[in-house]
Amino acid sequence: MSTICPQCAIENEAWRPYCMQCGVSLHGTDPASAATENAGASSQTRNAEIQPPSPQPPSPQPPSPQPPSPQPPSPQPPSPQPPSPQRASGATIALVAVLCLALAGGAAFGVYHLTRGDSRYPKSWDARIKPFADQAARIRGLEFVHPVRTIFHPEAQFMKLVTGGTGPTSSPSAAARSEADKKAAGLRAVGLADGKLDLLAQSKHLRSVSILAYYSETEKQVHIRGTEITINTQVTLVHELVHALQDQHYDLGKLGRLGNESKTDAVRSLIEGDAVWVEKQYLDGLSKQDRAAYFKANKDAGSKINQDTRDSVPDILVADQSAPYQFGPVLIEFLHHQGAAELDAAFQHPPLSDFLVFQPKRFLSGTVAQRGPKVQLPAGANKAQYEGEFGAIWWYSMLAERLDAHRVLDALDGWAGDELWTYEHNGKVCLALDWNAKNGATQTAMRTVLNAWRAKMPAASDITVTDRPSSTAIEVIACDPGIAVTTVTHQAKQQFSIPLVRAEVAQGLLHSAKDASTGAAWCVASKFVQRYTAAQLASDTAIPAREIRKVILELRRTCRSQPEFGA
């Protein structure tokens, strides 16, 4: 059952306690009274809750991320939003603005590797762009140091720009193909893909259908697909101009050089979450008619992208590329709730693990990833390479592909650090995953989950799960079973609503109850999703609105004494 907001007339899913557009209570509890039920420090917050875009968009970043190195390197794709079964919404196609082009060279926070042109700044703003620049600066609370050039490209020109054209230099090298094949083997090893994958071709196709615009941090320019400023273009411009602001104040190039790909992905969530948060505030300020037009165009574009890429990209790549746009805004809401200085501090000292984005309360509490004992590779292993973290979305997708997501989420909340190594053994590409648990109890919980997962994987993957001596670490070994073995179930995609709804409920509560503690909000959200199945959380009709209100109020009373929940 859907609920129509009495204030702005936007349709909301039944589980939402507050309107995704204006923040008004949908079930009779006003934010003021809600605030009294949650203990914690008060601070200025604004609504950052976004409606995940159309179900399962394309993942513009295939090649580079995959397993041999499951953490995609490319940091700035506006992905249409992932596997969540919700309708397209505010921060969707605008996010398609800057898809990540990992295989093309691993751009950080932009597709700057596509262009090497003039980086000089214009003396004044283009009159068509200035109103959007003013809005981006006002909402973000930063001033532009100088104007930013924006270039509108005809369709054919833009397509050539983002795909590399069709000349001799556009064909991938033998080394690039070999690396892509290795990454595909890594995906198969942990059951996140099967069959033969051409990640390079998929990447190029995704770029051609998905990118609407991008900010080049080397050129200091925004490139736009098309020559007209439609409602979608307006929202996209605001999003991209936030990246220009970030670059001028925090240096995106410097942030992109913080370390390996996993660290870059965590930073990308901060960067994209910030832009999506501002984008959402901009949308809230539009007229009802403009918002309706945007959401319709957004949904239509998302559906087309899905149709163009259906069955051509592994689910994990969609989830991984979409995650910064889904979970990043929740981290931003948590930071805003602590005060404006916290957001600025986060750009000075950003999260270096995507688990700290997946579990934002732990970033606020100062959690730092801990490394376990040195990984023990089997005798005869060669070409070993450290790849950084495996990452929250990858662990979740790997395990939820075969197990109940509630159980998986509980185990993942015991994270204290993780890492990934790739190597070759007996002619196969293999992965060594190290999981470092917070304590003995969480190690036991994760070991139980990993063994249950191993029991459901094909024998050809040669999986082992081993406790590391004198530590709370667990090592998982998995090898490519080959292209003939079918492993994908799509179950993780179908259960993605669980971590998504947890994040969005916490986000909505922080927005509406300004005196709520971040711990209490996370407590309510965590306990809320535990009560329902993924199908119920993804449905508009499965959970009556009256029941949602009752459960949320009950959980507020339970959680208001737990300000440190989730730390």
C-alpha positions in Angstrom: 0.0 0.0 0.0 1.3 3.4 -0.9 0.9 6.5 1.1 0.2 9.9 -0.4 1.9 12.8 1.5 -0.7 15.3 2.7 1.7 18.2 2.3 3.4 17.7 -1.1 1.3 14.9 -2.7 4.2 12.7 -3.5 3.6 9.0 -3.4 5.7 7.1 -0.8 6.2 3.4 0.0 4.1 2.2 2.9 7.1 1.5 5.2 8.3 5.1 5.1 7.5 6.9 8.4 8.2 10.3 6.8 7.7 11.7 3.3 10.8 11.2 1.1 10.3 14.7 -0.4 9.2 17.1 2.4 9.8 15.1 5.6 6.3 15.4 6.9 5.0 12.5 9.0 3.0 10.1 7.0 1.4 8.3 9.9 0.2 10.9 12.3 3.4 11.5 14.4 4.8 14.9 14.0 8.6 15.3 14.0 8.5 17.4 17.1 6.9 14.7 19.2 9.2 12.1 17.6 12.2 14.1 18.7 11.2 13.8 22.4 11.2 10.1 22.1 14.8 9.9 21.0 17.7 10.9 23.2 20.9 12.5 22.0 22.6 15.6 20.9 20.6 18.1 18.9 21.9 19.7 15.8 20.7 21.1 12.5 19.6 18.4 10.0 17.9 18.4 6.7 16.1 15.8 4.7 18.6 13.8 2.8 16.4 10.8 2.2 16.3 9.8 -1.4 14.2 7.3 -3.2 16.3 4.6 -4.7 16.1 4.7 -8.3 14.6 2.4 -10.6 15.0 -1.2 -9.9 18.3 -2.3 -10.8 20.0 0.0 -13.0 23.0 -0.5 -15.0 26.2 -0.6 -13.4 28.5 1.5 -15.2 31.6 0.2 -13.8 32.2 -3.2 -14.7 35.5 -4.3 -15.6 37.7 -2.9 -13.2 36.2 -3.8 -10.0 35.8 -7.4 -10.1 37.2 -9.9 -7.9 40.5 -10.4 -8.6 39.9 -7.2 -7.2 36.4 -6.8 -6.2 36.6 -3.3 -5.3 36.1 -1.2 -8.4 38.6 1.4 -8.8 36.6 4.0 -10.5 35.4 6.6 -8.3 32.7 8.7 -9.7 29.8 7.2 -11.4 26.4 8.3 -10.9 24.9 5.0 -11.1 21.3 4.6 -11.7 20.8 2.9 -8.5 20.8 -0.6 -7.8 19.1 -3.7 -6.9 16.6 -2.1 -4.8 13.1 -2.8 -5.8 11.8 0.7 -5.3 10.6 3.2 -7.9 12.9 5.7 -9.5 13.3 8.8 -7.5 15.0 12.0 -6.9 18.6 11.0 -6.9 18.6 8.6 -9.7 19.3 9.6 -13.3 21.0 12.7 -12.0 23.4 10.2 -10.6 23.8 8.6 -13.9 25.6 11.8 -14.6 29.1 10.5 -14.2 29.6 6.9 -14.7 32.7 5.3 -13.6 35.1 4.3 -16.4 37.3 1.9 -14.5 38.7 -0.1 -17.3 39.5 3.0 -19.2 42.0 4.0 -16.7 40.5 4.3 -13.2 39.5 7.9 -13.0 39.1 9.3 -9.5 35.9 11.2 -8.9 35.3 11.9 -12.6 36.0 10.6 -16.0 39.0 12.9 -16.3 41.1 10.3 -18.0 38.9 10.8 -21.1 40.0 14.4 -21.6 43.2 16.3 -21.5 42.2 19.7 -22.6 42.4 23.3 -21.4 42.1 23.6 -17.6 41.8 27.4 -17.5 38.8 28.9 -15.8 36.3 31.2 -17.5 36.2 34.8 -16.3 32.5 34.7 -15.7 29.7 32.2 -15.4 27.6 31.2 -18.4 24.3 32.9 -17.8 22.5 29.6 -18.3 24.5 27.9 -15.7 24.8 30.6 -13.0 21.4 30.0 -11.4 22.3 26.4 -10.8 25.7 27.3 -9.5 24.1 29.7 -7.1 21.8 27.0 -5.8 24.5 24.4 -5.4 26.6 26.9 -3.5 23.7 28.1 -1.3 22.6 24.6 -0.4 26.1 23.2 0.2 27.2 26.2 2.2 30.3 26.8 0.2 31.3 29.6 -2.2 32.8 29.0 -5.7 36.4 30.3 -5.8 36.0 30.8 -9.5 33.4 30.1 -12.3 33.4 26.6 -13.9 33.1 26.1 -17.7 30.2 23.9 -18.7 30.1 22.4 -22.2 27.0 21.0 -23.9 27.7 18.3 -26.4 25.5 17.0 -29.2 24.7 13.3 -28.7 27.2 11.9 -31.2 30.0 14.0 -29.9 29.3 13.1 -26.3 29.0 9.4 -27.2 32.4 9.5 -28.8 33.8 11.4 -25.8 32.7 8.8 -23.2 33.3 5.6 -25.2 36.6 6.5 -26.7 35.4 6.5 -30.3 36.0 3.8 -32.8 39.6 4.4 -33.9 42.6 2.1 -33.5 43.4 3.6 -30.0 39.9 2.7 -28.8 40.5 -1.1 -28.8 41.7 -2.5 -25.5 45.2 -3.9 -25.3 46.0 -7.5 -24.7 47.1 -6.6 -21.2 43.7 -5.0 -20.5 41.8 -8.0 -21.8 43.9 -10.3 -19.7 43.3 -8.2 -16.5 39.5 -8.1 -17.2 39.4 -11.9 -17.6 41.3 -12.2 -14.3 38.7 -10.0 -12.6 35.9 -12.1 -14.1 37.5 -15.2 -12.7 37.5 -13.6 -9.3 33.8 -12.9 -9.6 33.1 -16.5 -10.4 35.3 -17.7 -7.5 33.0 -16.2 -4.9 29.7 -17.0 -6.8 29.0 -13.4 -7.9 29.1 -14.2 -11.6 29.2 -17.2 -13.9 30.0 -18.1 -17.5 32.3 -16.1 -19.7 32.2 -12.3 -19.2 33.4 -9.6 -21.5 33.8 -6.9 -18.9 35.5 -4.5 -21.3 32.7 -4.6 -23.8 30.1 -4.3 -21.0 31.9 -1.2 -19.6 31.9 0.5 -23.0 28.2 -0.2 -23.5 27.3 1.0 -20.1 29.1 4.3 -20.7 27.3 4.8 -23.9 23.8 4.4 -22.4 24.2 5.7 -18.9 26.4 8.8 -18.7 24.4 12.1 -18.7 27.2 14.4 -17.6 30.5 14.5 -15.7 32.8 16.9 -13.9 36.4 16.6 -15.0 38.7 17.3 -12.1 41.7 17.8 -14.3 40.0 20.1 -16.8 37.9 21.7 -14.1 34.9 21.5 -16.5 31.4 20.0 -16.6 30.5 18.1 -19.7 26.8 17.7 -20.5 25.1 15.2 -22.8 22.7 17.1 -25.1 22.2 20.8 -25.9 19.0 21.6 -24.1 18.5 22.3 -20.4 15.7 19.9 -19.4 14.5 19.3 -15.8 16.8 16.3 -15.7 19.7 18.5 -16.9 19.0 21.0 -14.2 19.2 18.4 -11.4 22.3 16.9 -13.0 24.0 20.3 -13.2 23.4 20.9 -9.5 24.9 17.5 -8.7 28.0 18.1 -10.9 28.5 21.6 -9.7 28.7 20.3 -6.2 31.7 18.2 -7.4 33.2 21.4 -8.7 32.7 23.0 -5.3 34.3 20.0 -3.6 37.2 20.2 -5.9 37.8 23.9 -5.3 37.6 23.5 -1.5 38.9 19.9 -0.8 40.9 18.9 -3.9 39.3 15.8 -5.4 42.5 14.7 -7.0 44.2 14.6 -3.6 41.2 12.7 -2.1 41.5 10.2 -4.9 45.1 9.5 -4.1 44.5 8.3 -0.6 45.4 4.7 -1.3 44.1 1.6 -2.9 40.8 1.2 -4.6 38.9 0.2 -1.5 39.9 3.4 0.2 39.0 5.4 -2.9 35.5 3.8 -2.9 34.8 4.8 0.6 35.9 8.4 -0.2 33.7 8.2 -3.3 30.7 7.5 -1.0 31.4 10.7 0.9 31.8 12.7 -2.3 28.8 11.3 -4.1 26.7 11.3 -0.9 27.3 15.0 -0.5 26.3 15.7 -4.1 23.2 13.6 -3.8 22.3 15.3 -0.5 22.5 18.7 -2.2 20.7 17.5 -5.2 17.8 16.3 -3.0 17.5 19.6 -1.3 17.4 21.3 -4.7 14.6 18.9 -5.8 12.7 19.7 -2.6 12.7 23.4 -3.6 11.1 22.8 -7.1 7.4 23.1 -7.7 5.2 20.0 -7.4 4.9 20.0 -11.2 8.6 20.1 -11.8 9.2 17.4 -9.3 6.6 15.2 -10.9 8.2 15.8 -14.3 11.6 15.0 -13.0 10.5 11.8 -11.3 8.7 10.6 -14.5 11.7 11.4 -16.7 14.0 9.8 -14.2 11.9 6.6 -14.0 11.6 6.4 -17.8 15.3 6.9 -18.2 16.1 4.3 -15.6 13.7 1.8 -17.2 15.4 2.3 -20.6 18.9 1.8 -19.1 17.7 -1.4 -17.3 16.3 -2.7 -20.6 19.5 -1.8 -22.5 21.7 -3.6 -19.9 19.5 -6.4 -18.6 21.3 -9.7 -18.1 24.5 -8.1 -19.4 26.1 -7.0 -16.2 26.6 -9.0 -13.0 24.4 -7.9 -10.1 27.4 -7.1 -7.9 28.7 -4.5 -10.3 25.3 -2.8 -10.2 25.3 -2.9 -6.4 28.9 -1.7 -6.1 28.5 1.2 -8.4 25.2 2.2 -6.9 26.2 2.0 -3.3 27.9 5.4 -3.0 24.7 7.1 -4.2 22.5 5.0 -1.8 24.5 4.8 1.4 26.6 7.9 0.9 23.7 10.3 1.6 23.0 8.5 4.8 26.5 9.1 6.0 26.1 12.8 5.1 22.8 13.0 7.1 24.6 11.5 10.1 27.4 14.2 9.7 24.9 17.0 9.3 23.2 15.8 12.4 26.4 16.4 14.3 26.9 19.9 12.9 28.3 21.6 9.8 31.9 21.3 11.2 31.6 17.5 11.1 31.0 17.5 7.4 34.0 19.7 6.7 36.1 17.5 9.0 35.0 14.4 7.1 36.5 15.8 3.9 39.7 16.5 5.7 39.8 13.0 7.2 37.4 10.9 5.1 36.3 7.3 5.8 38.9 4.9 4.5 36.7 1.8 4.6 33.3 1.4 2.9 32.1 -0.4 6.1 32.2 3.0 7.8 29.8 4.2 5.2 27.7 1.0 5.4 27.6 1.5 9.2 27.9 5.4 9.5 27.6 5.4 13.3 31.0 3.7 13.5 32.6 6.4 11.4 31.3 9.0 13.8 32.7 7.0 16.8 36.2 7.0 15.2 36.4 3.3 14.3 39.5 2.5 12.3 39.9 -0.8 10.3 42.2 -3.3 12.0 44.4 -5.6 10.0 44.6 -9.2 11.1 47.6 -11.6 10.9 49.4 -11.9 7.5 47.4 -13.9 5.0 48.6 -17.5 4.6 48.5 -18.5 1.0 48.8 -22.2 0.0 52.1 -23.7 -1.1 52.6 -23.2 -4.8 50.6 -19.9 -5.0 52.1 -17.3 -7.3 51.4 -13.9 -8.7 50.0 -12.9 -5.3 48.7 -9.3 -5.1 47.2 -7.3 -2.2 44.0 -5.6 -3.4 43.0 -3.7 -0.3 39.6 -4.3 1.3 37.1 -6.7 -0.1 34.4 -4.3 1.0 31.0 -4.2 2.7 28.9 -4.4 -0.5 31.0 -7.3 -1.7 30.8 -9.3 1.5 27.1 -8.6 1.7 26.4 -9.6 -1.9 28.6 -12.7 -1.7 26.9 -14.1 1.4 23.3 -12.8 0.7 23.5 -14.5 -2.7 23.0 -17.8 -0.8 21.8 -16.9 2.8 19.1 -14.9 4.5 20.2 -11.2 4.4 19.2 -10.6 8.1 21.6 -13.2 9.2 24.3 -11.8 6.9 23.8 -8.2 8.1 24.1 -9.2 11.7 27.4 -11.0 11.0 28.7 -8.1 9.0 28.0 -5.7 11.9 30.8 -7.5 13.7 33.4 -6.1 11.3 36.7 -4.8 12.6 38.7 -4.9 9.3 39.1 -7.0 6.2 41.4 -7.5 3.2 41.7 -9.2 -0.1 44.5 -10.9 -1.9 44.4 -12.4 -5.4 46.8 -15.1 -6.6 47.0 -18.1 -9.0 47.2 -21.7 -7.9 47.1 -24.8 -10.0 46.2 -22.8 -13.0 43.2 -21.1 -11.4 42.6 -17.5 -10.2 42.0 -17.6 -6.5 41.0 -15.1 -3.8 42.1 -15.0 -0.2 39.7 -13.0 2.0 40.6 -12.1 5.5 37.8 -11.1 8.0 38.8 -9.5 11.3 36.0 -9.6 13.9 35.5 -7.2 16.8 35.7 -9.9 19.4 35.3 -13.7 19.9 31.5 -13.6 19.8 31.4 -11.8 16.4 34.1 -14.1 15.1 32.0 -17.1 16.0 28.9 -15.5 14.3 30.8 -14.8 11.1 32.4 -18.2 11.0 29.0 -19.8 11.3 27.7 -17.7 8.4 30.8 -18.4 6.2 30.5 -22.1 6.7 26.8 -22.0 5.8 27.7 -20.1 2.7 30.6 -22.5 1.8 28.1 -25.4 2.1 26.0 -23.9 -0.7 28.8 -23.1 -3.1 30.0 -25.4 -5.8 32.7 -27.9 -4.9 34.8 -26.7 -7.8 35.3 -23.4 -6.0 37.6 -25.2 -3.6 36.5 -23.0 -0.6 38.1 -23.2 2.8 37.1 -21.3 5.9 39.8 -21.2 8.6 40.3 -19.4 11.9 43.6 -17.5 12.2 45.6 -18.5 15.2 45.8 -16.1 18.2 43.4 -13.6 16.7 39.8 -13.0 15.9 40.4 -13.2 12.1 39.0 -15.7 9.7 40.5 -16.6 6.3 38.4 -17.6 3.3 40.0 -19.1 0.2 38.0 -19.4 -3.0 39.1 -20.3 -6.6 37.5 -19.9 -10.0 35.3 -22.9 -10.7 35.4 -22.3 -14.5 32.9 -20.9 -17.0 30.8 -24.1 -17.1 29.7 -23.9 -13.5 26.5 -22.0 -12.8 26.6 -20.2 -9.4 24.5 -17.0 -9.6 21.1 -17.0 -7.8 20.2 -13.3 -7.9 19.1 -13.7 -4.3 21.4 -10.9 -3.0 19.8 -8.4 -5.5 16.4 -9.5 -4.3 17.4 -8.9 -0.7 19.1 -5.6 -1.2 16.0 -3.8 0.3 17.1 -4.9 3.8 20.3 -2.8 4.1 18.8 -0.1 2.0 15.6 0.3 4.1 17.8 0.2 7.3 19.8 3.1 6.0 16.8 5.1 4.8 14.8 4.6 8.0 17.7 5.9 10.1 18.1 8.8 7.7 14.5 9.7 7.8 14.4 9.6 11.6 17.4 11.9 11.9 15.8 14.3 9.5 12.4 14.4 11.3 13.5 14.1 14.9 16.2 16.7 15.2 17.0 15.8 18.8 17.3 12.1 18.1 20.7 10.5 18.7 22.4 8.8 15.8 22.6 5.7 17.9 18.9 5.6 18.6 18.1 6.2 15.0 20.3 3.4 13.9 18.8 1.1 16.6 15.3 1.8 15.4 16.3 1.2 11.8 18.2 -2.0 12.5 15.4 -3.5 14.6 12.7 -2.4 12.1 14.2 -4.4 9.2 14.7 -7.4 11.4 10.9 -7.7 11.7 10.2 -8.1 8.0 11.3 -10.1 5.0 13.1 -8.5 2.0 10.0 -9.0 -0.1 7.9 -7.1 2.5 10.3 -4.3 2.7 10.4 -4.0 -1.1 6.6 -4.0 -1.4 4.2 -1.1 -1.4 1.4 -3.3 0.0 2.9 -5.9 2.3 3.1 -3.9 5.5 0.0 -1.7 6.4 0.8 1.9 7.1 -0.9 1.6 10.5 1.4 -1.2 11.5 4.5 0.7 10.4 3.5 3.6 12.6 3.0 1.3 15.5 6.3 -0.5 15.1 8.3 2.7 14.7 6.8 4.2 17.8 7.4 1.0 19.8 11.0 0.9 18.6 11.6 4.5 19.5 10.7 3.7 23.1 13.0 0.7 23.0 15.9 2.5 21.4 15.9 5.9 23.0 18.2 4.7 25.8 20.8 3.4 23.4 22.6 6.4 22.1 25.7 4.4 21.3 23.9 1.6 19.4 25.9 0.7 16.3 29.2 2.2 17.4 
